Amino acid sequence: MFYTRPPSSPTDSKHPPETAAMPAKLNPQQLAAVKTTDQPLLVLAGAGSGKTRVITEKIAHLVRQGLPARHIAAVTFTNKAAREMKHRVGKLLDDSLSRGLRVSTFHALGLDILRAEHKALGYKAGITLFDEQDRLALLRNLISHSMAQCDIDQVDQYNARIGQWKNAFITPEQALATADTGTDNLLPAATLYEAFNRSLKAYNAVDFDDLILLPVLLFQHHAEVREKWQNRIRYLLVDEYQDTNLTQYQLVKWLAGPLGRFTVVGDDDQSIYAWRGAHPENISQLQNDYPRLQVIKLEQNYRSSGRILKVANQLIANNPHSFEKKLWSTLGFGDPLRVLSHNNDQTEARQVVAEIVHHRFRTGGNYGDYAILYRGNHQSRLFEHELRENNVPYFISGSTSFFAHGEVKDVLAYLRLLVNPGDDAAFLRIVNTPRREIGPTTLEKLGAYANERQISLFDACSEFGLQQRLSDKSAERLQQFCDGILATARRIEQEDSFQVIRQLLEKINYQQWLQENSNTPAAAERRMNNVYELIDWLQRIANSENDGEKSLADVIAKVMLLDILDRQQDDEAGDQVSLMTLHAAKGLEFPHVFLIGMEENLLPHQNSIETGNIEEERRLAYVGITRAQQTLTFSYCTHRKRYGDISATEPSRFLAELPEDDLEWANRKQLPPEEIKQRGKASLAQLKAMLG
C-alpha cells in the first residue's frame, strides 16, 4: 500500500510497556491502589511501575464488588493506550461482566457527550469535527474577508493562542474582556477567537479542543445534564493524569462529583507536554480540591536495571517535587551507562550505527531491540543515511500518513460529497476549494439557516428561504457549486467513474490551485502526484477481482475504514531499529537505547533555556533514560552543523548531573585489542549480509 502508517513502535509486540518481569501477583502498593475505592485516589506511578495493570485490575475489582461495568469509565490520551486497556480488561472479565464499560480517550468521551447532549448546546445532530487543516482554513478565510485588524501571516500564532485559551478554560467572552489589559496586544486574536467560534456554531461544527471545553461548559450551566452523567459514570479512572490541561481537569471534577469518585494515575516526573497545554500542577491541585485525597506511590520498576534507575533518580532529583519518589528494581544493578563523544554529527551517526551493528553481532539480538532517541526530528537524517549504508532496517516514528496531506483530503472530500451530499464536513472543506468567492459571512448564514431547518448544508443551498437571506451573487455561487456536484454525481453513475473524477479535477483547475498554493513548483508537482496516486489506487480497489466491481460509494466506505486497518498493522513493523523523538518514545521501552545529541541548545533545547523552562527538559531526559531496560548510551558532539555552518557545542548540563561512578566515558580510552577484533568481525559479517 502506498501510504505511510501512523506512528507506532516496531517493538510493541516484543516489548510492550510494563511487561518485563511483571510478577503474577500485585505488589503491596499496587494492591492498595486497586482496593482503595471509598475516597479520591492519586496513584503516583513511576516509569515502568505497572500503572496500566493497576487501572485494569481496579476496573475488574470494581465490577466484582458489584458496580456494573456500564457505570465505569477509564480515559487516557491515545487510541492505542485505550485499546491496550480494553484488551487487558478483556482478559480479566468475561464479556457479560464487561458489557457497557467505557474505555476511551478524553476527546472520544467528550464527543460522546456532545452527540448525546447536542440540543442543550444548541447544535443539531451530526456534529462536524474540524481537524487542524480545517481550522486553519477557516481562520484564514475569516482574516481575509472580515478581520482587517488581524495579520494573515500570523495565522499560526492566532491558531495556537486560540488553542491555549480553550485548553485553559477561557471562553471568547473572557478572552475579549482581558485582551487589552496586558502588555501583549491580544485583542486581534481574541476578536478572531469570537468570530471563529461563531462560525463553527453556524456550521454545526466543533474543533478538537471543543471536545473538552464544550462538555465542561455544558456541565457548568446545566445541572440536570451534569447529574445525568454523574449517575451514568459512577467511577472514573484517568491515565497519564500529569498530561491533563486545565479544561480536562474541570471535566474530571464535574464527572467525579463532590465525593471524588475517581482514581487518577500519573507521574509528575514524566510531564513533558506543557507546550501543548498540559498542566502538571493539576497533581498538587487535587489536594486542595479534595482534602480526603489518598496518595499511593508505585516506585518498584519492572523495566530497567538498578543502575539505570539510580542515574534517572539522581537526574530528576534536581527538579522540585510536590511528592518525593524514588524508583528501584530487583532486576540487577547492570552495566555502567556509556557516554560517547564525537568531533561532529556525521561521526556521531557513523559510530552509533557501528555500535548497534557490533552489539547485535556480539549478542545475537534483534534490530527491534535498539532505539535511537533524539530531541528534534531533524536529528534523524544522518542516522537514516548511515543505517541505509549499513543495510540496517529502521523505522521512524511520527511519519506523516498519506491521508493527512491536504490535497488528498480535498479530493476525498469531493468524492464523499458526490456519494453523500449530506456530508457537511466534506461540503465545508471543498465549497471554496478552489476559490469560488464564497466568503465566511455567506457560509455562516448558510450554516445558521441549515441549523434552523435541521437539514444539511447542501440541501439548504437550494431552498428559497436561504436565498432571501443572501445576496443574489452569493446564492448563485452556492447554487452553481451544488449543481456541479449533482451533475457530476449523475455522470459517475452512468459513465466511467474515475474518468469523470479526472475530468472534474481538470474542470475546477485543481492543478492550478495547487500551483498557486504551494511554496515551490516542485512542491506543487509532488502534491498533484499524490492526487494521481490516490485516484489510481481507488480505481484498483473498485476493480478488485476478489470482491467484484464496486461502486464509488463502496470504495469511499472502504477508505474510511483505513484507520482501522492501520490499527491492525500497529505491531507489524518488523525487526527494525526505532528512530524517534523523546516525546514519541514516552510509554515505550527497549532493551538498548542510544540517547543522542546530549548538548546544550539541543537537550536542553535552546528555546527552553531562553524561557527558563529547564525543568521540563530535564523531565524529557528522564523519560529517555527510563526507556532503557538493559543498556543506555549517551552521545554528544563537540561540533555540529547548523543552518549550513559548523559550530562548537558544549555537553549537556544534564550529563554533569549524573553520578560519575555509573558512567563510562568510552571515547576517553583506547579499545582493547580483542574488542577491536570483534568489531572487525561484525563489520565483515554485515558486509557479507549486504552482498548476499
Secondary structure, DSSP 8 states (H G I E B T S, - for coil): --S---S--TTTTTS-TT-TT--SS--HHHHHHHH--SS-EEEEE-TTS-HHHHHHHHHHHHHHTT--GGGEEEEES-HHHHHHHHHHHHHHS-HHHHTT-EEEEHHHHHHHHHHHTTTTTT--SS-EEE-HHHHHHHHHHHHHHH-TTS-GGGHHHHHHHHHHHHHTT--HHHHHHHTTTSSS--HHHHHHHHHHHHHHHHTTEEETTHHHHHHHHHHHH-HHHHHHHHHH--EEEESSGGG--HHHHHHHHHHHTTTT-EEEEE-GGG---GGGT--TTHHHHHHHH-TT-EEEEE-B-SSS-HHHHHHHHHHHTTS--SS----B-SS-----EEEEEESSHHHHHHHHHHHHHHHHHHHT--GGGEEEEESSGGGHHHHHHHHHHTT--EEETT---GGGSHHHHHHHHHHHHHH-TT-HHHHHHHTTSS--S--HHHHHHHHHHHHHHT--HHHHTT-HHHHTTS-HHHHHHHHHHHHHHHHHHHHHHHS-HHHHHHHHHHHTTHHHHHHHTSSSHHHHHHHHHHHHHHHHHHHHHHT-TTT----HHHHHHHHHTHHHHHHHTTT-S-S-EEEEEHHHHTT--EEEEEE---BTBBTTBHHHHHHT-HHHHHHHHHHHHTTEEEEEEEEEESEEEETTEEEE--B-HHHHTS-GGGEEEGGGS---HHHHHHHHHHHHHHHHHHH-
